[in-house]
Amino acid sequence: MEIERSGFPEILNDNDEVFLQMIFGSIESVDELSHIKVCRTPHSLHIRIAPSNPEYLEPVLYEILNFSNMFGIRLELGKSMKTSGAITFDIPTS
């Protein structure tokens, strides 16, 4: 799994790191070769996941929704997942 991070400070808060590792772990349990890009903006975390194979799109989305529901996190999902082949979503931080 390839992970890109941008907009994060050099030293991350432990809670933030654990949260990101939990998201990465849930995605990696479905697709080990996916590409994940995480950008921190002032008001949200923007996450883009490109599965290695289109057949992994629905199982990865299921894991993301299951993870967010388990912790009561509200997601703002992107609209064109089927056409672009990637899952994009924002997690509001403020």
C-alpha positions as CSV (number, residue, x, y, z in Angstrom):
1,M,0.0,0.0,0.0
2,E,1.3,3.4,-1.0
3,I,0.5,6.3,1.3
4,E,1.1,10.0,0.5
5,R,0.6,12.7,3.2
6,S,0.6,16.4,2.8
7,G,-0.2,19.3,5.0
8,F,0.7,17.5,8.2
9,P,3.2,18.8,10.8
10,E,6.5,17.0,11.1
11,I,5.5,15.7,14.6
12,L,2.0,14.4,14.8
13,N,-0.3,14.1,17.8
14,D,-0.5,10.4,19.0
15,N,-4.3,10.4,18.6
16,D,-4.1,11.6,15.0
17,E,-1.4,9.0,14.1
18,V,-3.4,6.2,15.7
19,F,-6.6,7.3,13.9
20,L,-4.8,7.4,10.5
21,Q,-3.2,4.0,11.1
22,M,-6.6,2.5,11.9
23,I,-8.1,3.9,8.7
24,F,-5.1,2.6,6.7
25,G,-5.4,-0.8,8.4
26,S,-9.0,-1.2,7.6
27,I,-8.3,-0.3,3.9
28,E,-5.3,-2.6,3.8
29,S,-7.4,-5.5,5.1
30,V,-9.3,-5.4,1.8
31,D,-6.7,-4.2,-0.7
32,E,-3.0,-4.4,0.0
33,L,-1.9,-2.6,-3.1
34,S,-4.1,0.5,-3.0
35,H,-2.9,4.0,-3.2
36,I,-4.0,6.5,-0.4
37,K,-3.5,10.2,-0.4
38,V,-4.3,12.2,2.8
39,C,-4.3,16.0,2.8
40,R,-4.8,18.1,5.9
41,T,-6.7,21.3,5.3
42,P,-7.6,23.9,8.0
43,H,-11.1,22.4,8.3
44,S,-10.9,18.8,7.3
45,L,-8.9,15.7,6.3
46,H,-9.3,15.0,2.6
47,I,-8.7,11.4,1.8
48,R,-8.4,9.8,-1.7
49,I,-8.2,6.1,-2.1
50,A,-7.4,4.5,-5.5
51,P,-8.0,0.7,-5.3
52,S,-5.5,-1.5,-7.2
53,N,-8.4,-3.2,-9.0
54,P,-11.9,-1.9,-9.7
55,E,-13.4,-5.0,-8.1
56,Y,-12.1,-3.7,-4.7
57,L,-14.0,-0.4,-5.0
58,E,-17.2,-1.6,-3.2
59,P,-15.4,-3.7,-0.4
60,V,-13.1,-0.7,0.4
61,L,-16.1,1.6,0.5
62,Y,-17.9,-0.8,2.8
63,E,-14.9,-0.9,5.2
64,I,-14.7,2.9,5.2
65,L,-18.4,3.3,6.0
66,N,-18.2,0.6,8.6
67,F,-15.2,2.3,10.2
68,S,-16.9,5.7,10.3
69,N,-20.1,4.3,11.7
70,M,-18.3,2.4,14.4
71,F,-16.7,5.6,15.7
72,G,-19.6,8.0,14.8
73,I,-17.6,9.9,12.3
74,R,-19.5,12.0,9.7
75,L,-18.1,11.7,6.2
76,E,-18.6,13.9,3.2
77,L,-18.3,11.4,0.3
78,G,-17.3,12.4,-3.3
79,K,-19.8,11.8,-6.1
80,S,-18.2,10.1,-9.0
81,M,-16.7,6.9,-7.5
82,K,-17.8,4.6,-10.2
83,T,-16.6,6.7,-13.1
84,S,-13.3,7.8,-11.6
85,G,-12.5,4.5,-9.9
86,A,-11.4,6.3,-6.7
87,I,-13.0,7.0,-3.4
88,T,-12.7,10.5,-2.1
89,F,-14.1,11.8,1.1
90,D,-13.6,14.5,3.7
91,I,-13.6,14.2,7.5
92,P,-14.5,17.6,9.0
93,T,-12.1,18.5,11.9
94,S,-13.7,21.6,13.3
